[in-house]
Amino acid sequence: MLQLNYYPFELEFEYPFVTHHGRKTQQPTLITSLGLGNLRGFGEAPAIHYYDVTVPGMTEVLEAKRQMIERYSLTEPQRFWHFLHHLIPGQHFLTAALDIAGWDLYAQMSRKPLYQLLGLKWENTPLTDYTIGIDTVENMVAKLKAHPWPMYKIKVSTPGDIDILRVLRQHTGAPFRIDVNEGWTFDDAKNLLPELQQLNVTMIEQPLPRAEDEAMEELKLTSPIPMFADESCRTEDEVKKCAEGFHGINIKLTKCGGITPALRMIKEARALGLKVMIGSMNESTIGSAAIANLLPLVDEVDADGPLLLKEDVAEGLEYDNGIIKLSGRSGLGVRFTGKK
């Protein structure tokens, strides 16, 4: 019989984290634990206000379904995901936390790191970027200087933010990815593309609102810079429609429902000729380790949550100038420590 536990946290950011969706100084997150004998698997679901996901809301669902979850016989993680998918429909974030914990526990039972359980070799793993949130240009320059990194993800919101990119470019030669979070119009994006290329912007995430499929298709045809879907590709049923308007997709474990659907999304994206990125929702080391174990499968990664947070709840990941290193332990390779 599984033992279900969960732990809510409010993790403080090193700097206020500002995007087109808003500003926050702390990241609420829910850590889930599934135990069997002496083994415990962990998962994580950060709460995101613009997806109407809260920690109290997730814990309420967990308590309501506790007995059914604890009675489940974990034989295969994929089957566990299907069980959760029907037990708590529409609860993608919570399903992700439980699915990750299930994979962690199962890999520990198999005495293998998760990536090995998936038949992967730890090679050709992409570098993670470091995210610079929206701020005054002076503060953004200060963040960049305080965190020398081989590649940056710059949050932008309006076309006028090109001025910030010009200033930042004066202080580093590292490639820029920019994340617009649906903040531009088609004309904004089209007009900015030539200079963005000159500024060594190597990726643009979600420049237009997710409903503007036709505009994205036209933009893709004219863009010399790869465009990656984020808000337009929340779940696996949206992968196919992104093939026309984007060069790649950014998979978020929390949004799609965990590792199990993410593996299916990666396979489908490859079949459609799409590049694959796996991204962060400001997870602690636990959620970031789940992302990291999938690195051999993807082209790009944004897994800098532990670098942005002032506090953490686990250990087991190392970051070395963009290179992510796992601990070598079985499962996710993490050890839950609680908030320090």
C-alpha positions in Angstrom: 0.0 0.0 0.0 1.3 3.4 -1.0 1.9 6.1 1.7 0.9 9.5 0.4 2.4 12.7 2.0 2.6 16.2 0.8 4.4 19.4 1.8 3.4 22.9 0.9 6.1 25.6 0.6 6.6 29.3 -0.2 10.0 29.6 -1.8 11.6 33.0 -2.0 13.2 34.2 -5.2 16.6 35.8 -5.2 15.1 38.7 -7.2 11.4 39.6 -7.7 10.4 37.5 -10.7 8.5 39.6 -13.3 7.1 38.4 -16.6 4.3 39.6 -19.0 1.9 37.6 -16.6 2.9 39.5 -13.5 5.3 39.9 -10.5 6.0 37.6 -7.6 8.6 37.4 -4.9 7.8 33.9 -3.8 7.0 30.7 -5.6 4.3 28.6 -3.9 4.9 24.9 -4.5 3.5 21.5 -3.5 5.9 18.6 -2.9 4.3 15.2 -3.1 5.7 12.0 -1.7 4.7 8.3 -2.4 6.2 5.8 -0.1 6.5 2.0 -0.3 8.5 0.2 2.4 11.7 2.2 3.0 11.5 4.0 -0.4 10.0 7.4 -1.0 9.5 9.0 -4.4 9.0 12.7 -4.7 7.3 15.0 -7.2 6.5 18.7 -7.4 3.8 21.1 -8.7 4.4 24.8 -8.5 1.3 26.9 -8.2 0.7 29.3 -11.0 -2.0 32.0 -10.6 -2.7 32.5 -14.3 -3.5 28.8 -14.7 -5.8 29.1 -11.6 -3.7 26.6 -9.7 -3.2 27.0 -6.0 -1.5 24.9 -3.3 -4.7 24.8 -1.1 -6.7 23.7 -4.2 -4.3 20.8 -4.9 -4.1 19.7 -1.3 -7.9 19.7 -1.1 -8.1 17.3 -4.1 -5.4 15.1 -2.6 -7.2 14.7 0.7 -10.5 13.9 -1.1 -8.7 11.2 -3.2 -6.2 10.0 -0.6 -7.6 6.5 0.1 -7.9 5.7 -3.6 -4.4 6.8 -4.3 -2.9 4.9 -1.4 -4.7 1.7 -2.4 -3.2 1.8 -5.9 -0.7 -1.0 -6.7 2.2 0.7 -8.4 3.4 -1.7 -11.1 4.1 0.6 -14.0 4.3 4.4 -13.9 2.4 4.8 -17.2 -0.5 2.8 -15.8 -0.4 5.0 -12.6 -0.7 8.1 -14.8 -3.8 6.7 -16.6 -5.3 6.0 -13.2 -4.6 9.6 -12.1 -5.9 11.0 -15.4 -9.3 9.4 -14.7 -9.3 9.9 -10.9 -8.5 13.7 -11.0 -9.4 14.8 -14.5 -8.2 18.3 -15.5 -5.8 18.5 -12.6 -2.7 18.5 -14.7 -0.4 20.2 -12.2 -1.3 17.8 -9.4 -1.2 14.8 -11.7 2.3 15.9 -12.7 3.5 16.0 -9.1 2.1 12.5 -8.4 3.3 11.1 -11.8 6.8 12.4 -11.1 6.7 10.8 -7.6 5.6 7.6 -9.1 8.4 7.5 -11.6 10.9 8.4 -8.9 9.7 5.6 -6.6 9.5 3.0 -9.5 13.1 3.9 -10.6 14.3 3.5 -7.0 12.6 0.1 -6.9 14.5 -0.8 -10.1 17.7 0.6 -8.5 18.4 2.8 -11.5 18.5 6.5 -12.2 15.4 7.5 -14.0 17.1 8.3 -17.3 18.6 4.8 -17.3 15.2 3.3 -16.6 14.0 5.1 -19.7 16.8 3.5 -21.7 18.8 6.8 -22.1 22.5 7.5 -21.9 23.8 10.6 -20.2 25.3 12.2 -23.3 24.7 15.1 -25.6 22.7 16.9 -22.9 21.9 20.6 -23.7 23.0 23.5 -21.6 20.4 25.3 -19.5 19.9 29.0 -19.7 19.7 31.5 -16.9 16.6 33.6 -16.8 16.6 37.4 -16.4 13.2 38.6 -15.4 11.7 42.0 -16.4 13.0 44.9 -14.4 14.7 48.2 -14.9 17.5 48.0 -17.4 20.0 48.9 -14.6 18.7 46.0 -12.5 18.7 43.6 -15.4 22.3 44.5 -16.2 23.2 43.9 -12.6 21.6 40.5 -12.6 23.4 39.5 -15.7 26.8 40.6 -14.3 26.1 38.8 -11.0 25.4 35.6 -12.9 27.9 35.0 -15.7 26.3 32.3 -17.9 26.8 30.8 -21.4 23.2 31.6 -22.4 20.5 33.8 -21.1 16.7 33.7 -21.3 15.4 37.3 -21.2 11.8 38.0 -20.3 10.2 40.7 -22.4 6.7 42.1 -22.6 6.5 45.1 -25.0 8.1 46.0 -28.3 9.9 48.7 -26.5 11.9 46.1 -24.5 14.2 45.9 -27.6 16.0 48.9 -25.9 16.8 46.6 -22.9 18.2 43.9 -25.2 20.4 46.5 -26.8 21.9 47.5 -23.5 22.3 43.9 -22.2 24.1 43.0 -25.4 26.8 45.6 -24.5 27.6 43.5 -21.4 27.8 39.9 -22.7 28.4 38.0 -25.9 26.3 35.1 -24.7 23.3 34.1 -26.9 19.9 35.4 -25.9 16.6 33.6 -25.8 13.7 35.9 -25.4 10.4 34.8 -23.8 7.5 37.1 -24.8 4.7 35.2 -23.0 2.1 36.3 -25.6 3.0 39.9 -25.3 3.4 41.0 -28.9 1.3 41.6 -32.0 2.1 40.1 -35.4 3.4 43.5 -36.6 5.5 44.0 -33.5 7.2 40.6 -34.0 7.7 41.0 -37.8 9.3 44.5 -37.4 11.6 43.4 -34.6 13.0 40.2 -36.3 15.9 41.8 -38.2 17.3 43.5 -35.2 16.7 40.6 -32.9 18.8 38.5 -35.3 21.6 41.1 -35.2 21.4 41.0 -31.3 22.2 37.3 -31.5 18.7 36.2 -30.3 18.7 32.5 -31.0 15.1 31.6 -29.9 11.8 33.4 -29.4 9.2 31.8 -27.1 5.5 32.5 -27.7 5.6 35.9 -29.3 1.9 36.0 -30.0 -1.3 35.1 -28.0 -2.1 31.4 -28.2 -5.3 32.0 -30.2 -3.5 33.6 -33.1 -2.6 30.4 -35.0 -2.8 31.9 -38.5 -0.6 34.9 -37.6 2.0 32.5 -36.1 2.0 30.4 -39.3 2.7 33.6 -41.3 5.4 34.7 -38.8 7.1 31.4 -39.0 7.5 31.7 -42.7 9.4 35.0 -42.4 11.4 34.4 -39.2 15.1 33.6 -39.4 15.0 32.9 -35.6 13.4 29.6 -34.3 10.0 30.2 -32.7 9.0 27.9 -29.8 5.5 27.4 -28.5 4.8 27.6 -24.8 1.3 28.8 -24.0 0.2 27.4 -27.3 1.4 23.9 -26.3 0.1 23.2 -22.8 -0.9 19.5 -23.3 -0.3 16.7 -25.7 -3.4 17.3 -27.8 -1.9 20.6 -28.9 1.4 19.3 -30.3 0.1 18.7 -33.8 -1.4 22.1 -34.3 1.9 23.7 -33.3 3.7 22.1 -36.2 2.4 24.8 -38.7 3.2 27.9 -36.6 6.3 27.0 -34.7 9.7 25.5 -35.2 9.6 23.8 -31.8 7.6 23.3 -28.6 8.5 24.0 -25.0 7.1 21.1 -22.8 6.3 21.9 -19.2 5.8 18.9 -17.0 3.3 20.6 -14.8 1.2 21.9 -17.7 1.0 18.6 -19.6 0.5 16.4 -16.6 4.0 14.9 -15.9 6.7 12.7 -17.3 4.4 10.2 -18.9 2.6 12.6 -21.3 5.8 14.5 -21.8 7.4 11.3 -23.3 4.5 11.0 -25.7 4.8 14.7 -26.6 8.5 14.3 -27.4 7.8 11.3 -29.7 5.0 13.1 -31.5 7.0 16.3 -31.9 9.9 14.4 -33.4 7.5 12.7 -35.9 6.3 16.2 -36.9 9.8 17.5 -37.4 9.5 19.9 -34.4 12.4 20.8 -32.2 11.9 20.0 -28.5 12.6 22.1 -25.4 11.7 21.2 -21.9 11.1 24.1 -19.6 10.8 25.3 -16.0 7.9 26.7 -14.0 10.4 27.8 -11.3 10.5 24.4 -9.7 12.9 23.5 -6.9 15.5 20.8 -7.2 12.8 18.1 -7.1 10.9 19.3 -10.2 14.1 20.4 -11.9 15.6 16.9 -11.4 12.5 15.4 -13.2 13.3 17.8 -16.1 17.0 17.0 -16.0 16.5 13.2 -16.3 14.8 13.9 -19.7 17.7 15.9 -21.1 19.1 13.2 -23.5 15.8 13.3 -25.3 15.6 17.1 -26.0 17.3 19.8 -28.0 17.0 22.7 -25.6 16.3 23.1 -21.9 15.3 25.8 -19.4 15.7 24.3 -16.0 17.1 27.1 -13.9 14.5 27.1 -11.1 17.0 26.3 -8.3 19.2 29.1 -9.6 16.4 31.7 -9.4 15.2 30.6 -5.9 16.8 31.8 -2.7 15.5 28.6 -0.9 15.3 25.0 -1.9 13.8 21.8 -0.4 16.1 19.1 -1.8 19.7 18.4 -2.9 21.0 16.3 -5.8 21.5 18.6 -8.8 24.6 20.6 -9.6 24.9 23.4 -12.1 28.3 24.1 -13.7 28.2 27.0 -16.2 25.0 25.7 -17.8 25.8 22.0 -17.5 23.4 20.1 -15.3 24.9 17.2 -13.3 22.9 14.5 -11.6 23.8 12.9 -8.3 24.1 9.3 -9.7 21.5 8.0 -7.1 18.5 6.0 -8.2 15.2 7.6 -9.2 15.3 11.3 -9.7 18.6 11.3 -7.8 17.4 13.8 -5.2 17.2 13.8 -1.4 14.4 15.7 0.2 15.6 18.1 2.9 12.7 20.4 3.6 13.0 24.2 3.5 16.3 25.5 4.7 
